[in-house]
Amino acid sequence: MALLDLKYGSASIPFEYDAGRFEILASATEYSALSDADVGDLIDKPIGSPSLEELIGTGDSVLIVVPDATRQTASGQVVNLLVRRLIANGTLSHDIRIIFATGIHRKVTAEEKAAILTPFIAQRIKTLDHDPRDLMQLVNVGSTSGVIPVELNRALFRHDHIITVGGVTFHYFAGFTGGRKLICPGLASSRTISETHKLAFDCDRRARREGVDTGLLDGNAVHEAFIEAASHARPAFAINTIVDEDGNALEVFSGDWIKSHAAACDAYADRHTVRIKAKRDLVIVSCGGYPFDINMIQAHKALDAAARACNDGGTIVFIAECREGLGRDDFLKWFDAADSTALAGLLYSKYQVNGQTAWSLLQKAERFDVKIITTLSQPVTDRLRLHTVDDLSAIGHGKGPAGYLIPNGAKVLIRSE
């Protein structure tokens, strides 16, 4: 029997299994974490951009945009080096501010700020919080070519330069995380967020829009709208990271905010796309632990990966702690719909961002027998159409269908050959 520890929140669940029955679907072998010197050298090799020191003059003010606690980006290491570098170049510490790109997520806590930035930076550099519904924070700067109003945080226009620091992973409809997403949806109004996300849903067909999918940027309407919206803020420089399972930086792509992000996406896809010859009737997937399973809205991304490896009618065992519940108080109401078709009708009549996630989740619950190991209560999982189980012991032993094991579902894209 083989043994694999599957991450669950900040802990893990040991899974003993017959190696002849299960194949592990995981990213390519990871390499060593980057030292501070390595990161500095990569910042000195910008893609499509002058150097950081050429762009930012003595006395200029700088706004650094970082993700919230739902992402792993090695931002602590990167921002620490970046702040020191800016100060050495002549930027005063009180002219540097850091803003958290929360989008419609909850506010970042004080403990999370210290974890994201390191206590040293969190104590010494002023941080800003984003509220997508606070009109005093927002300014209308125009619209996209699709006539979506672009309303962004005023802080983006009160500093001489903007630097984005974000991590790149797959995203189930924006293609990839990071890059332009730090500005839109990260620092956009709830209206702009809703209208850009709506592009993922084809209201006429009541289905996912063509060209909108995991790992796709070219022709992806959501990605293109994010780029247009973020262009109003004109980021001066970007630092994009690819991290290991512990959040350590493995690769850094810096420079022009569009070109460096595209290079990071290409590198990420190359290492994290897993190809299979055939789908199977059983898939066991872990989100990869915290923060990927912080709530159901985030955890769903791993379920999306598992669905690509499972035959219709098959079983998916979904390991998702969800220590913060569903992610939004109003998420559960969508599951009052009789089925995913009815839910799609609700989205057509009144679109909401998290309604699309609910629709995607319900579709999978209808296509597969989804069993879940979670802290969510059974009345909640029942409404989600997921079936709560206590452990994996009965699944790994004895006879049964051949299966796949996905230890980090949030980080892989599975494609059939």
SULTAUR-V405385 format. One record per residue. N is the residue number from 1. RES is the residue in one letter. PHI is phi in whole degrees, -180 to 180 (* if undefined). OMEGA is omega in radians with two decimals (* if undefined). BURIAL is + if it has 16 or more other ideal C-beta (glycine too) atoms within 10 Angstrom, else -. Layout:
N,RES,PHI,OMEGA,BURIAL  N,RES,PHI,OMEGA,BURIAL
This chain:
1,M,*,3.09,-  2,A,-101,-3.12,-  3,L,-132,3.10,-  4,L,-136,3.07,+  5,D,-88,3.14,-  6,L,-102,-3.04,+  7,K,-68,-3.10,+  8,Y,-145,-3.03,+  9,G,61,3.11,+  10,S,-93,-3.14,-  11,A,-116,3.09,-  12,S,-151,3.11,-  13,I,-115,3.10,+  14,P,-72,3.14,-  15,F,-122,3.09,+  16,E,-95,-3.00,-  17,Y,-149,3.07,+  18,D,-81,-3.09,-  19,A,-63,3.10,-  20,G,-75,-3.12,-  21,R,-94,-2.98,+  22,F,-116,3.01,+  23,E,-113,3.13,-  24,I,-86,3.07,-  25,L,-106,-3.08,+  26,A,-144,3.14,+  27,S,-65,3.07,+  28,A,-60,-3.11,-  29,T,-50,-3.11,-  30,E,-82,-3.06,-  31,Y,-116,-2.97,-  32,S,-69,3.07,-  33,A,-66,-3.12,+  34,L,-80,3.01,+  35,S,-79,3.07,-  36,D,-59,3.13,-  37,A,-64,3.11,-  38,D,-62,-3.14,-  39,V,-62,3.11,+  40,G,-60,3.13,+  41,D,-63,-3.13,-  42,L,-74,3.02,+  43,I,-67,3.11,+  44,D,-79,3.12,-  45,K,-122,-3.06,-  46,P,-67,3.11,+  47,I,-95,3.07,+  48,G,64,-3.05,-  49,S,-154,2.93,+  50,P,-63,3.13,-  51,S,-68,3.12,-  52,L,-57,-3.10,+  53,E,-70,3.08,-  54,E,-72,-3.08,-  55,L,-78,-2.98,+  56,I,-110,-3.09,+  57,G,-91,3.10,-  58,T,-59,3.11,-  59,G,87,3.11,-  60,D,-72,3.07,+  61,S,-92,-3.05,-  62,V,-134,3.01,+  63,L,-110,3.10,+  64,I,-101,-3.12,+  65,V,-103,3.14,+  66,V,-128,3.11,+  67,P,-73,3.07,+  68,D,-93,-3.02,+  69,A,-78,3.13,+  70,T,-87,-3.08,+  71,R,-125,2.95,+  72,Q,-109,-3.02,+  73,T,-139,-3.01,+  74,A,60,-3.08,+  75,S,-65,3.10,+  76,G,-60,3.12,+  77,Q,-64,-3.06,+  78,V,-67,-3.09,+  79,V,-67,3.10,+  80,N,-58,3.11,+  81,L,-66,-3.10,+  82,L,-64,3.14,+  83,V,-62,3.13,+  84,R,-61,-3.12,-  85,R,-68,3.12,+  86,L,-63,-3.14,+  87,I,-65,3.11,-  88,A,-63,-3.13,-  89,N,-86,3.07,+  90,G,113,3.07,-  91,T,-82,3.14,+  92,L,-74,-3.08,-  93,S,-60,-3.14,-  94,H,-78,3.03,-  95,D,-98,3.07,+  96,I,-110,3.07,+  97,R,-132,3.14,+  98,I,-122,3.13,+  99,I,-121,-3.11,+  100,F,-93,-3.10,+  101,A,-84,-3.05,+  102,T,-88,-3.06,+  103,G,57,3.09,+  104,I,-99,3.06,+  105,H,-72,3.13,+  106,R,-69,3.11,-  107,K,-65,3.10,-  108,V,-75,-3.14,+  109,T,-80,3.12,-  110,A,-61,3.12,-  111,E,-65,3.12,-  112,E,-68,3.10,+  113,K,-60,3.12,+  114,A,-65,3.14,-  115,A,-71,-3.12,+  116,I,-71,-2.98,+  117,L,-106,-2.89,+  118,T,83,3.13,+  119,P,-58,-3.12,-  120,F,-58,-3.12,-  121,I,-72,-3.11,+  122,A,-60,-3.13,+  123,Q,-84,-2.98,-  124,R,-110,-3.12,-  125,I,-115,-3.12,+  126,K,-65,3.10,-  127,T,-112,-3.13,+  128,L,-122,3.08,-  129,D,-107,3.13,-  130,H,-106,3.05,+  131,D,-127,-3.05,-  132,P,-70,-3.11,+  133,R,-112,-3.13,-  134,D,-88,-3.06,-  135,L,-62,3.13,-  136,M,-70,3.13,-  137,Q,-86,-2.90,+  138,L,-109,3.06,+  139,V,-137,3.09,+  140,N,-84,-3.06,-  141,V,-113,3.11,+  142,G,134,-3.12,-  143,S,-153,3.04,+  144,T,-82,3.10,+  145,S,-66,3.06,-  146,G,-88,3.08,-  147,V,63,2.99,-  148,I,-89,3.13,+  149,P,-64,3.14,-  150,V,-106,3.14,+  151,E,-118,-3.03,+  152,L,-125,3.13,+  153,N,-62,-3.09,+  154,R,-59,-3.10,-  155,A,-58,3.13,+  156,L,-63,-3.06,+  157,F,-112,3.13,-  158,R,-112,3.10,-  159,H,-129,-3.12,+  160,D,-70,-3.07,-  161,H,-142,3.07,+  162,I,-118,3.04,+  163,I,-121,3.10,+  164,T,-100,3.10,+  165,V,-128,-3.08,+  166,G,-151,3.11,+  167,G,-102,-3.14,+  168,V,-111,2.95,+  169,T,-141,3.09,+  170,F,-75,3.01,+  171,H,-132,-2.93,+  172,Y,-71,2.96,+  173,F,-138,3.07,+  174,A,-87,-3.14,+  175,G,91,3.14,+  176,F,-144,3.03,+  177,T,-83,3.03,+  178,G,78,3.10,+  179,G,56,-3.08,+  180,R,-59,-3.12,+  181,K,-66,3.08,+  182,L,-66,3.11,+  183,I,-92,3.09,+  184,C,-134,0.31,+  185,P,-90,-2.96,+  186,G,-53,-3.09,+  187,L,-124,-3.12,+  188,A,-101,3.07,+  189,S,-75,3.11,+  190,S,-62,3.12,+  191,R,-68,3.11,+  192,T,-64,3.12,+  193,I,-61,-3.12,+  194,S,-63,-3.07,+  195,E,-69,3.11,+  196,T,-73,3.11,+  197,H,-67,-3.12,+  198,K,-61,3.14,+  199,L,-64,3.11,+  200,A,-75,-3.03,+  201,F,-114,3.09,+  202,D,-86,-3.05,-  203,C,-65,-3.12,-  204,D,-70,-3.11,-  205,R,-92,-3.07,-  206,R,54,-3.07,+  207,A,-152,3.06,-  208,R,-62,-3.13,+  209,R,-66,3.09,+  210,E,-60,3.12,-  211,G,87,-3.14,+  212,V,-103,-3.07,+  213,D,-166,3.09,+  214,T,-61,3.05,+  215,G,76,-3.14,+  216,L,-110,3.03,+  217,L,-116,-3.13,+  218,D,-64,3.13,-  219,G,79,3.13,-  220,N,-86,-3.03,+  221,A,-62,3.13,+  222,V,-68,3.11,+  223,H,-58,-3.11,+  224,E,-64,3.09,+  225,A,-68,3.09,+  226,F,-61,3.13,+  227,I,-61,-3.14,+  228,E,-61,-3.12,+  229,A,-65,-3.11,+  230,A,-66,-3.13,+  231,S,-61,3.11,+  232,H,-65,-3.12,+  233,A,-88,3.09,+  234,R,50,3.08,-  235,P,-57,-3.09,+  236,A,-82,-3.00,+  237,F,-158,3.13,+  238,A,-134,3.01,+  239,I,-126,-3.08,+  240,N,-113,-3.09,+  241,T,-115,2.89,+  242,I,-119,-2.99,+  243,V,-118,3.07,+  244,D,-88,-3.05,+  245,E,-66,3.12,+  246,D,-99,3.10,-  247,G,86,3.11,+  248,N,-85,-3.13,-  249,A,-68,3.07,+  250,L,-106,3.11,+  251,E,-143,3.10,+  252,V,-135,3.10,+  253,F,-124,-3.07,+  254,S,-122,3.06,+  255,G,126,3.11,+  256,D,-55,-2.96,+  257,W,-67,3.09,+  258,I,-89,-3.05,+  259,K,-68,-3.13,+  260,S,-69,3.10,+  261,H,-67,3.12,+  262,A,-61,3.12,+  263,A,-65,3.11,+  264,A,-65,3.12,+  265,C,-63,3.12,+  266,D,-62,-3.14,-  267,A,-66,-3.13,+  268,Y,-65,-3.13,+  269,A,-61,-3.12,+  270,D,-63,-3.07,-  271,R,-92,-2.98,+  272,H,-117,3.01,+  273,T,-91,-3.12,+  274,V,-114,-3.10,+  275,R,-105,3.13,-  276,I,-122,3.14,-  277,K,-81,-3.12,-  278,A,-157,3.03,-  279,K,-75,-3.14,+  280,R,-127,-3.07,+  281,D,-86,-3.12,+  282,L,-140,3.08,+  283,V,-134,3.05,+  284,I,-110,-3.07,+  285,V,-130,2.93,+  286,S,-105,3.10,+  287,C,-68,-3.03,+  288,G,106,3.13,+  289,G,80,-3.13,+  290,Y,-68,0.11,+  291,P,-92,-3.04,+  292,F,-69,3.07,+  293,D,-115,-3.12,+  294,I,-62,3.07,+  295,N,-154,-3.05,+  296,M,-68,-3.13,+  297,I,-61,3.08,+  298,Q,-75,-3.07,+  299,A,-63,-3.10,+  300,H,-55,-3.11,+  301,K,-62,3.10,+  302,A,-73,3.08,+  303,L,-64,3.09,+  304,D,-62,3.10,+  305,A,-65,-3.13,+  306,A,-63,-3.11,+  307,A,-62,-3.14,+  308,R,-76,-3.10,+  309,A,-110,-3.02,+  310,C,-112,3.03,+  311,N,-67,3.03,-  312,D,-56,-3.09,-  313,G,88,3.13,-  314,G,-80,-3.08,+  315,T,-111,3.00,+  316,I,-116,3.02,+  317,V,-101,-2.92,+  318,F,-111,-3.09,+  319,I,-103,-3.01,+  320,A,-149,-3.05,+  321,E,-61,-3.13,+  322,C,59,-3.12,+  323,R,-62,3.11,-  324,E,-105,3.03,+  325,G,76,-3.05,+  326,L,-87,-3.13,+  327,G,109,3.06,+  328,R,-152,-3.11,+  329,D,-64,-3.06,-  330,D,-95,-3.08,-  331,F,-66,-3.03,+  332,L,-67,-3.07,+  333,K,-62,-3.12,-  334,W,-63,-3.07,+  335,F,-84,2.94,+  336,D,-73,3.11,-  337,A,-64,-3.09,+  338,A,-64,-3.14,-  339,D,-161,-3.09,-  340,S,-67,3.10,+  341,T,-66,3.09,-  342,A,-66,3.12,-  343,L,-66,3.09,+  344,A,-60,3.08,+  345,G,-63,3.08,-  346,L,-65,3.10,+  347,L,-64,3.13,+  348,Y,-62,-3.08,-  349,S,-80,3.14,-  350,K,-153,-3.06,-  351,Y,-71,2.97,-  352,Q,-140,-3.03,+  353,V,-54,-3.06,+  354,N,-76,3.03,+  355,G,-65,3.12,+  356,Q,-68,3.07,+  357,T,-64,3.10,+  358,A,-61,3.12,+  359,W,-61,3.13,+  360,S,-64,3.11,+  361,L,-64,-3.11,+  362,L,-66,3.07,+  363,Q,-58,-3.13,+  364,K,-70,3.10,+  365,A,-64,3.10,+  366,E,-82,-3.09,-  367,R,-79,-3.03,+  368,F,-130,2.95,+  369,D,-88,-3.06,+  370,V,-96,3.05,+  371,K,-102,-3.03,+  372,I,-129,2.94,+  373,I,-104,-2.95,+  374,T,-162,3.00,+  375,T,-91,3.09,-  376,L,-63,-3.12,+  377,S,-70,-3.11,-  378,Q,-64,3.06,-  379,P,-58,3.12,-  380,V,-72,-3.13,+  381,T,-63,3.07,+  382,D,-61,3.13,-  383,R,-68,3.08,-  384,L,-77,-3.07,+  385,R,68,3.06,+  386,L,-108,-3.03,+  387,H,-111,-3.08,+  388,T,-71,3.00,+  389,V,-128,-3.04,+  390,D,-91,-3.09,-  391,D,-157,-3.06,-  392,L,-107,-2.95,+  393,S,-58,-3.09,-  394,A,-74,-3.05,-  395,I,-84,-3.04,+  396,G,-80,-3.07,+  397,H,-99,3.01,-  398,G,75,-3.11,-  399,K,-82,3.13,-  400,G,170,-3.12,-  401,P,-68,3.02,-  402,A,-62,-3.07,-  403,G,-139,3.03,+  404,Y,-115,3.01,+  405,L,-115,3.12,+  406,I,-118,-3.05,+  407,P,-75,-3.12,+  408,N,-143,-3.03,+  409,G,-64,-3.13,+  410,A,-74,-3.00,+  411,K,-117,-3.10,+  412,V,-123,2.99,+  413,L,-117,-3.10,+  414,I,-103,3.13,+  415,R,-126,3.07,-  416,S,-82,3.14,-  417,E,-73,*,-
